[in-house]
Amino acid sequence: METIFISANNGGLEIYKGVGNLIAGNIKTAKTFKYVMDTHGIDTDTHEIYTTSSMDFADEEGFDHYDDARILMEE
């Protein structure tokens, strides 16, 4: 099973399956995030999911607040 990486970029989220394998970018809503996760069979209970440091500094990646990317992901 591949490791999943989630990062913040340009005010949206990006999801990677494995290192450098972008499967979706510019995700700006929780509904779209869930759709991509479901479509690619990514299960938060069974996959190893990591966030990149951009998630900790989302305000430097186009979000209004440093925590906004995590809030979007967790919704």
C-alpha positions as CSV (number, residue, x, y, z in Angstrom):
1,M,0.0,0.0,0.0
2,E,1.4,3.4,-1.0
3,T,2.0,6.2,1.5
4,I,-0.2,9.2,1.0
5,F,1.2,12.7,1.3
6,I,-1.0,15.9,1.6
7,S,0.4,19.3,1.1
8,A,-0.8,22.9,0.9
9,N,-0.1,24.9,-2.3
10,N,-1.6,28.1,-3.7
11,G,-4.6,28.2,-1.3
12,G,-5.5,24.6,-2.0
13,L,-4.6,21.0,-1.1
14,E,-2.6,18.5,-3.1
15,I,-2.7,14.7,-2.6
16,Y,0.2,12.5,-3.6
17,K,0.2,8.7,-3.8
18,G,3.8,7.9,-3.0
19,V,6.7,10.4,-3.3
20,G,6.2,12.9,-6.2
21,N,3.1,11.2,-7.7
22,L,0.5,13.9,-7.7
23,I,-3.0,12.6,-8.0
24,A,-5.0,15.8,-7.4
25,G,-4.2,19.5,-6.8
26,N,-5.9,22.8,-6.3
27,I,-8.5,21.2,-3.9
28,K,-10.3,24.0,-2.3
29,T,-13.4,22.3,-0.6
30,A,-13.8,19.5,1.8
31,K,-16.3,17.9,-0.6
32,T,-13.7,17.7,-3.4
33,F,-11.1,16.4,-0.9
34,K,-13.4,13.6,0.1
35,Y,-14.3,12.8,-3.5
36,V,-10.6,12.4,-4.5
37,M,-9.9,10.3,-1.4
38,D,-12.9,8.0,-2.1
39,T,-12.2,7.8,-5.9
40,H,-8.6,6.7,-5.3
41,G,-9.6,4.3,-2.5
42,I,-7.6,6.2,0.1
43,D,-8.9,5.2,3.6
44,T,-7.7,7.1,6.6
45,D,-7.9,4.0,8.7
46,T,-5.7,1.8,6.5
47,H,-3.4,4.0,4.6
48,E,-0.3,5.8,6.0
49,I,-1.1,9.5,5.6
50,Y,1.4,12.2,6.2
51,T,1.2,15.9,5.8
52,T,4.1,18.0,4.5
53,S,5.6,21.0,6.3
54,S,3.5,23.3,4.0
55,M,0.5,22.2,6.0
56,D,2.1,23.8,9.1
57,F,2.8,27.0,7.3
58,A,-0.3,27.2,5.1
59,D,-0.4,31.0,5.4
60,E,2.7,31.0,3.3
61,E,1.0,28.8,0.8
62,G,-2.0,31.1,0.0
63,F,-4.3,30.3,3.0
64,D,-5.5,33.1,5.3
65,H,-4.3,31.4,8.5
66,Y,-1.5,28.9,9.2
67,D,-4.0,26.3,10.3
68,D,-6.5,26.7,7.5
69,A,-5.1,23.8,5.3
70,R,-5.4,21.3,8.2
71,I,-9.0,22.6,8.9
72,L,-9.9,22.0,5.3
73,M,-8.4,18.5,5.3
74,E,-10.1,17.5,8.6
75,E,-13.5,18.7,7.5
